[in-house]
Amino acid sequence: MDDTVFALSTPVGGAIALMRISGAGSRALLERIFTGRIEHRRVSYGRIVDGAGETLDVCSAVWFEAPNSYTGEDMAEISIHGSYAVAARLAELIASTGAARPADPGEFTKRAYLNGKMDLAQAEAVMDLIASTAERSRRAAARQLEGGLSSIVSSYYGRLKRVCARLAAAMDDDTDEIEAGDASEELSALERELEALAEGGLRSRVLREGARIAIIGSPNVGKSSLLNALIMRDRAIVTPIPGTTRDTVEEAASIDGVPVVFIDTAGIRDTRDEVELIGIERSKRASGEADLILWLIEGSREIGRGDEDIRASVDAGKTLAVITKSDLEQVVFPDAGGRIGGIPAVTVSSITGEGLDELRRAIVKRLAPSDSEAVVTNTRHITALRGAAERISAAAALQQDGLGDAAFFELREAMESLASITGRSDAAEDLVDEIFGSFCVGK
Ligand code: GDP
């Protein structure tokens, strides 16, 4: 960590690009290549000059003195003109001084973590914020970066620690049974609350990964038209992602701020595929893979055998019925409870746009976690919370059996598990390289 490192923190090709330098040698390096004044947190204007005195760029730079910088080290941020030529020459110039080396992926944020500027959960939130494509994902990541999750975890950690202390005291004094009794109530409360937090996390996972939606239905029912209308595009497949199996194509989009992935869209776009699979096989597959299934039925045609078969092949619990082509004369209507075949239904027209807002709302209602649920979005954190809850439950059982020592051990493990979320435990050190390795360079 003694090295001074540098990296371009922005993609090249914009008007401005940002070169970051961090480490003890940053000041000397900046003085050597930049002609402007160097003062803590001051934006100064100057020229970047190479060893031969040639001007590379005319630009501004900000100098941050340790520990008041992003990484907690001496740091410089140089805003250069954003061309590849300028960025490449500046990187060459910095490297040629021998005073700094190119930063590894995520190294700036890793240094910020190691220098105590943020904890592990906050560092992970930096990555989520950079990756966020939808408004709700951004909101959850920003809250985590602010320390929302960290403070919740630390309050649970504190409660566990107090239970441990109480148990330790009860163990020392075997006449004091009331203390241990209190502890078991607190233990079951802790277990319940941590489980609930992890449950909310499972629902919130969609904010990081995108909720997987499948659109199924008989040929010509209007699947392709609905997909286009929902993602407001007329042209097919703008951001195709190759799916896991042959022929599958996925498309990422955002519906009212919730990131979604439409799965198996090749089956929708490609009519040959549709004939081949007649919907049923696709529906079964979608039923397994999707978080939500949109089962389309044509409103202007009686429900047929094919529609029924498709309906029977999916998990009704995660299905929303969509009655299409409401601009045509309708023969299919939802029942008094707004359902078709027991499944909640929305009526839409992809041509006039009628019902699409209602459908979007219904989709979001099904998939989006509430703000209070969206505290945990990361699988690593969910696993740690679950792990802690399991240890606590084991501890409670051991405690009941009078095995205080063993219960105590389980609680220490539960504390470790919680602490791994923010990186306050030894075990967390092993995770550091893994977490920061998946960042991009310059962060
Ligand atoms: P898919 O085979 O299920 O993907 O169905 P398509 O989206 O290709 O649509 C089949 C036919 O129905 C096309 O001719 C569409 O123009 C038409 N269609 C789709 N949605 C609507 C709608 O809301 N109203 C009307 N009137 N026609 C529609």
Residues whose N, C-alpha, C, O or C-beta is under 5 A from the ligand:
A	BS01	GDP	S218 P219 N220 V221 G222 K223 S224 S225 L226 I268 K325 S326 D327 L328 V348 S349 S350 I351
